[in-house]
């Protein structure tokens, strides 16, 4: 049963991946890995997971999972899987511009590939890497020509184009022209196939529209019979909605008045803080013997800042997005995949709310640490609140604190670099 489930999940994950639903395919691949019982199956699953991370440009995760896939392939003893894992590792190193590592693993993959297997893609990639690394053009030409024997028709175009450029640089324009003509012929063939497919799609679309039109005509007769009842229901809904809007407007008016009062008090507190700071400066310059008075002023400033922070937190706590974050942080499910976090729209709403409330703190960060990103500033502001680490992670769309810790680490590195410059 596990083997059957593993095969089904593999096919399903590939379908989602080919259709462009990469996040969904990643969930399928992770489930597939949990069903693996052999080293070979684990290697296949980890190959798929590594491909996903390579697609989203996560270098460390890509190479970590691909190397783990290679280790499982070696443990399984399957020479084809070992060669495929090394080939994938070469392609991923190439995508991250680590050409020497890519060339090394491609040579190792070609060396261990069974003779009965198709060598076309391996030869093609090896010839391409030799050209990119500035290696022997004769070797590159040799492998590219060998790849033409086994590589699929879609892959021949890139091989022929590379051979054309190679012969053109060597001055052999006759050979270069031959490769270019073959390349053009394949492109024309693929274009004709694509046009034929488009025509078939148009025919299918037309037939589908005709069937939909017939169903619509049938549905209209039912719609006419229920229209009167529908209008009555809509009228009732409109009345209820209007009542809800009026009640909401009253609540918003009360909230606006409270907000204005709080803003006025905040302005007053900021003015008081500035005056006290100026007084401290004057006292330090003119009255060195009044240390006790200065200490009292500093304590007053600390209390005022604490009160200001409490008011800022109160302002934030009154927002709807705060209530949303608190509700999400209190989720009781133990399955992280089922946990919910803030959507992109809600994250923008949170950022706008926080930046409006903590504007003075944002200005301070912008002056002291100009290299910080908006996400870094948002994280620092959220740390000033009473939100838990999980709640802060939810604010960034995460369902656990691990990605948040990574974000904190990178932010601290940027702040440390700024402080070292000073």
Order of alpha helices (4+ residues) and beta strands (2+ residues): alpha-alpha-alpha-alpha-alpha-alpha-alpha-alpha-alpha-alpha-alpha-alpha-alpha-alpha-alpha-alpha-alpha
